[in-house]
């Protein structure tokens, strides 16, 4: 029997993520002061799950030394306030680029009073704040997949989104492996580009077996704005995302 969406399961999952003290071989376990998992709540079963790679550290000095993060720092609250500010017109960080990709519906979906989304759920491949591309996960004994193996599988199984949009190599590679996609994530990326060229409107639904769930899966380059080719591809692929916005 297919598992059902249950609010009590969602609340328990959010609590588990937010209070994670680190898993074996993860960055947060080895560096407890940088362990600040982010939870961006949604009020109902989401239509679209967005998976970006990792919550960035908010200050330059913390990027140099994550142990400098204050004990009372709340990454979830900080990111929710950034989203709220962006909805109010202030453009900062990655939020405006995500909003543009989703044709303005991302910020429109966010409720300031409730500080939560309705149709969207935004999560991260790695839950600890940091910098995935700094090389830290190449250090001996660290496993960059541990957060996803522990929590992202549960998020998919519990939240049961219609569409999963993975942004960036790491998140995309992980989800496609779980969906038994037999090629590289860039191969699916080029398939999506070809769909846009042919003006096709169908997104393949794929079974994520260990999550007991089927979802339409879209992969995108990370929308950081650093890579000009990635920016160009995302401008093209936002038309594919439009087909996913059924609400």
Protein Blocks (a to p, Z undefined) as FASTA:
>chain_A
ZZdddfklmmmmmmmmmmpgbiehiaklmmmmlmccdddddfbdcfbdcddfbdcdfbfk
lmmmmmlpcfklcfklmmmmmmmmmmnopaghjllmmmmmnnommmmmpcfklopafkbc
cddfblbgcdfknommmpghiafklmmmmmmmmmmmmnopabdcdedjklmmmmmmmnop
abdfklmmmmmmmmmmnopabdcddddfknopacdddddddfehmammlmmmmmmmmmmm
mmmmmZZ
